[in-house]
């Protein structure tokens, strides 16, 4: 009886002491993106790309991500980390070329 009580107590203490993983940063508009560069829409780098695809951004100070790729939540492979700029963007529908309405995200 004492052995069962000791075992149950040890398991309970272990369950309480086990750390839980921190919640991953989230993005309500899709996958978190890793962009080589994040610029205002009216910047010399972003404005010509936006013009070439026919996109007019109303807020010229809105941030756009250039050369972006999604970051996977699994944590395996090349899409699991970012050595550039991690952002959450409102519009990722232009492939990896440009993402519009980006906000920085901390991972």
Backbone as CSV, one residue per row, in Angstrom:
resi,resn,N_x,N_y,N_z,CA_x,CA_y,CA_z,C_x,C_y,C_z
1,UNK,0.815,-1.185,0.000,0.000,0.000,0.000,0.866,1.259,0.000
2,UNK,1.912,1.233,0.814,2.818,2.374,0.872,3.512,2.579,-0.473
3,UNK,3.859,1.516,-1.168,4.517,1.609,-2.475,3.595,2.257,-3.503
4,UNK,2.304,1.901,-3.483,1.350,2.497,-4.418,1.193,3.991,-4.139
5,UNK,1.091,4.356,-2.870,0.958,5.752,-2.492,2.199,6.538,-2.913
6,UNK,3.368,5.963,-2.697,4.615,6.618,-3.083,4.680,6.804,-4.601
7,UNK,4.293,5.802,-5.364,4.311,5.868,-6.830,3.355,6.934,-7.339
8,UNK,2.134,6.959,-6.796,1.166,7.972,-7.210,1.640,9.377,-6.867
9,UNK,2.239,9.545,-5.708,2.757,10.852,-5.304,3.887,11.304,-6.224
10,UNK,4.759,10.378,-6.565,5.876,10.707,-7.454,5.372,11.105,-8.838
11,UNK,4.368,10.402,-9.350,3.805,10.740,-10.650,3.113,12.100,-10.624
12,UNK,2.425,12.400,-9.555,1.750,13.691,-9.434,2.766,14.828,-9.400
13,UNK,3.841,14.659,-8.669,4.884,15.685,-8.598,5.542,15.855,-9.961
14,UNK,5.781,14.759,-10.658,6.392,14.831,-11.979,5.481,15.563,-12.963
15,UNK,4.192,15.302,-12.889,3.243,15.963,-13.795,3.209,17.472,-13.550
16,UNK,3.286,17.888,-12.307,3.272,19.307,-11.974,4.578,19.973,-12.378
17,UNK,5.679,19.270,-12.282,6.990,19.851,-12.556,7.357,19.846,-14.030
18,UNK,6.609,19.161,-14.880,6.930,19.099,-16.299,6.557,20.421,-16.966
19,UNK,7.543,21.099,-17.594,7.237,22.385,-18.231,6.394,22.187,-19.489
20,UNK,5.503,23.129,-19.710,4.672,23.115,-20.905,5.359,23.949,-21.973
21,UNK,5.229,23.588,-23.238,5.843,24.398,-24.291,5.168,25.764,-24.376
22,UNK,5.971,26.764,-24.699,5.435,28.122,-24.841,4.549,28.182,-26.074
23,UNK,3.477,28.952,-26.020,2.613,29.051,-27.194,3.353,29.740,-28.342
24,UNK,3.173,29.223,-29.545,3.816,29.804,-30.719,3.105,31.099,-31.095
25,UNK,3.875,31.998,-31.675,3.263,33.222,-32.165,2.240,32.853,-33.228
26,UNK,1.169,33.599,-33.289,0.133,33.263,-34.252,-0.124,34.428,-35.184
27,UNK,-0.759,34.099,-36.297,-1.073,35.075,-37.316,-2.471,34.755,-37.822
28,UNK,-3.417,35.668,-37.659,-4.801,35.385,-38.010,-5.061,35.403,-39.516
29,UNK,-4.109,35.888,-40.316,-4.325,35.979,-41.761,-3.629,34.882,-42.548
30,UNK,-3.016,33.935,-41.885,-2.309,32.857,-42.572,-1.034,32.517,-41.842
31,UNK,-0.111,31.917,-42.553,1.162,31.511,-41.952,2.025,32.731,-41.664
32,UNK,2.793,32.650,-40.607,3.795,33.677,-40.333,4.824,33.594,-41.452
33,UNK,5.240,34.731,-41.952,6.155,34.800,-43.084,7.563,35.180,-42.630
34,UNK,8.539,34.680,-43.358,9.932,35.091,-43.190,10.296,35.863,-44.452
35,UNK,10.537,37.163,-44.316,10.812,38.018,-45.472,12.250,38.514,-45.425
36,UNK,12.898,38.507,-46.596,14.266,39.009,-46.670,14.333,40.485,-46.319
37,UNK,13.259,41.220,-46.644,13.237,42.651,-46.388,11.809,43.087,-46.093
38,UNK,11.647,44.067,-45.210,10.347,44.675,-44.929,10.516,46.175,-45.126
39,UNK,9.688,46.729,-46.032,9.828,48.126,-46.450,8.468,48.822,-46.439
40,UNK,8.453,50.162,-46.325,7.188,50.891,-46.555,6.772,50.720,-48.022
41,UNK,5.477,50.757,-48.279,4.964,50.544,-49.639,5.506,51.557,-50.641
42,UNK,5.838,52.756,-50.180,6.342,53.778,-51.097,7.864,53.789,-51.222
43,UNK,8.539,52.784,-50.684,10.003,52.749,-50.751,10.476,52.443,-52.164
44,UNK,11.738,52.767,-52.434,12.329,52.522,-53.754,12.360,51.030,-54.085
45,UNK,12.409,50.173,-53.066,12.440,48.735,-53.316,11.054,48.162,-53.572
46,UNK,10.045,48.648,-52.868,8.702,48.062,-52.955,7.813,48.689,-54.023
47,UNK,7.881,49.998,-54.197,6.972,50.693,-55.118,7.016,50.153,-56.552
48,UNK,8.189,49.894,-57.132,8.204,49.360,-58.499,7.585,47.959,-58.609
49,UNK,7.751,47.146,-57.588,7.160,45.797,-57.608,5.646,45.906,-57.534
50,UNK,5.156,46.754,-56.640,3.707,46.955,-56.530,3.129,47.484,-57.840
51,UNK,3.812,48.427,-58.465,3.336,48.990,-59.733,3.331,47.943,-60.841
52,UNK,4.351,47.070,-60.853,4.447,46.065,-61.922,3.343,45.020,-61.846
53,UNK,2.788,44.799,-60.663,1.692,43.825,-60.539,0.339,44.530,-60.432
54,UNK,0.344,45.860,-60.577,-0.898,46.617,-60.609,-1.582,46.795,-59.276
55,UNK,-0.828,46.796,-58.199,-1.402,46.954,-56.862,-1.185,48.376,-56.383
56,UNK,-2.259,49.011,-55.941,-2.176,50.347,-55.350,-2.465,50.196,-53.867
57,UNK,-1.495,50.544,-53.047,-1.655,50.465,-51.593,-2.091,51.841,-51.109
58,UNK,-3.238,51.911,-50.454,-3.795,53.188,-50.011,-2.894,53.870,-48.986
59,UNK,-2.388,53.118,-48.028,-1.518,53.671,-46.994,-0.069,53.490,-47.432
60,UNK,0.557,54.586,-47.906,1.923,54.466,-48.427,2.928,54.095,-47.343
61,UNK,2.549,54.237,-46.083,3.430,53.839,-44.987,3.215,52.393,-44.555
62,UNK,2.262,51.714,-45.187,2.021,50.309,-44.858,3.284,49.509,-45.171
63,UNK,3.585,48.555,-44.319,4.777,47.739,-44.540,4.472,46.591,-45.483
64,UNK,5.414,46.338,-46.381,5.314,45.194,-47.278,6.560,44.335,-47.099
65,UNK,6.366,43.043,-47.213,7.477,42.109,-47.121,7.925,41.702,-48.509
66,UNK,9.225,41.678,-48.730,9.786,41.301,-50.025,10.487,39.952,-49.912
67,UNK,10.268,39.098,-50.866,10.832,37.748,-50.938,10.524,36.993,-49.644
68,UNK,9.270,36.651,-49.493,8.785,36.015,-48.269,8.493,34.530,-48.486
69,UNK,8.610,33.776,-47.410,8.213,32.371,-47.424,7.568,32.052,-46.082
70,UNK,6.594,31.134,-46.071,5.923,30.801,-44.807,6.842,30.043,-43.864
71,UNK,6.636,30.266,-42.581,7.367,29.537,-41.546,6.435,28.458,-41.031
72,UNK,6.899,27.213,-41.037,6.060,26.114,-40.569,6.063,26.065,-39.049
73,UNK,4.974,25.569,-38.484,4.853,25.469,-37.024,5.458,24.191,-36.494
74,UNK,5.740,23.248,-37.378,6.236,21.947,-36.927,7.646,22.039,-36.389
75,UNK,8.461,22.896,-36.978,9.821,23.049,-36.476,10.805,22.105,-37.128
76,UNK,10.476,21.562,-38.291,11.376,20.649,-38.983,11.585,21.168,-40.392
77,UNK,12.803,21.135,-40.862,13.074,21.533,-42.236,13.417,22.999,-42.361
78,UNK,13.582,23.438,-43.619,14.053,24.792,-43.859,13.011,25.850,-43.538
79,UNK,11.731,25.488,-43.508,10.689,26.457,-43.220,10.414,26.642,-41.749
80,UNK,11.280,26.140,-40.893,11.010,26.188,-39.460,11.732,27.318,-38.745
81,UNK,12.584,28.053,-39.442,13.298,29.142,-38.786,13.432,30.309,-39.755
82,UNK,13.802,31.451,-39.215,13.936,32.649,-40.036,15.120,33.454,-39.530
83,UNK,16.049,33.721,-40.422,17.205,34.534,-40.036,17.048,35.971,-40.534
84,UNK,15.866,36.307,-41.062,15.614,37.658,-41.566,14.506,38.309,-40.745
85,UNK,13.377,38.656,-41.370,12.283,39.371,-40.709,11.050,38.483,-40.608
86,UNK,10.585,38.230,-39.390,9.353,37.460,-39.207,8.194,38.436,-39.122
87,UNK,7.187,38.209,-39.966,6.059,39.122,-40.057,4.757,38.364,-40.252
88,UNK,3.660,39.037,-39.944,2.309,38.562,-40.224,1.723,39.585,-41.190
89,UNK,1.316,39.126,-42.376,0.847,40.044,-43.415,-0.619,39.801,-43.747
90,UNK,-1.326,40.872,-44.095,-2.745,40.783,-44.441,-2.972,40.123,-45.794
91,UNK,-2.063,40.331,-46.749,-2.260,39.823,-48.100,-0.998,39.108,-48.576
92,UNK,-1.066,37.784,-48.633,0.059,36.960,-49.082,-0.233,36.326,-50.441
93,UNK,-1.113,36.936,-51.227,-1.593,36.292,-52.450,-0.720,36.532,-53.675
94,UNK,0.458,37.083,-53.499,1.341,37.355,-54.635,2.551,36.437,-54.648
95,UNK,2.404,35.232,-54.140,3.521,34.292,-54.082,4.585,34.787,-53.134
96,UNK,5.818,34.468,-53.426,6.908,34.883,-52.537,7.443,36.261,-52.900
97,UNK,6.914,36.847,-53.990,7.415,38.141,-54.458,7.211,39.246,-53.438
98,UNK,5.963,39.412,-52.962,5.656,40.519,-52.057,4.429,40.165,-51.211
99,UNK,4.450,40.576,-49.962,3.305,40.425,-49.050,2.963,41.812,-48.533
100,UNK,1.672,42.108,-48.440,1.220,43.471,-48.137,0.576,43.544,-46.751
101,UNK,0.772,44.685,-46.083,0.163,44.921,-44.774,0.816,44.097,-43.684
102,UNK,2.118,44.151,-43.599,2.864,43.296,-42.662,3.097,43.984,-41.306
103,UNK,3.087,43.164,-40.277,3.435,43.604,-38.933,4.492,42.655,-38.387
104,UNK,5.507,43.173,-37.712,6.554,42.311,-37.142,5.973,41.337,-36.110
105,UNK,6.550,40.138,-36.045,6.129,39.098,-35.100,7.370,38.594,-34.382
106,UNK,7.266,38.435,-33.077,8.369,37.841,-32.303,8.091,36.365,-32.108
107,UNK,9.069,35.554,-32.405,8.918,34.100,-32.223,9.530,33.635,-30.931
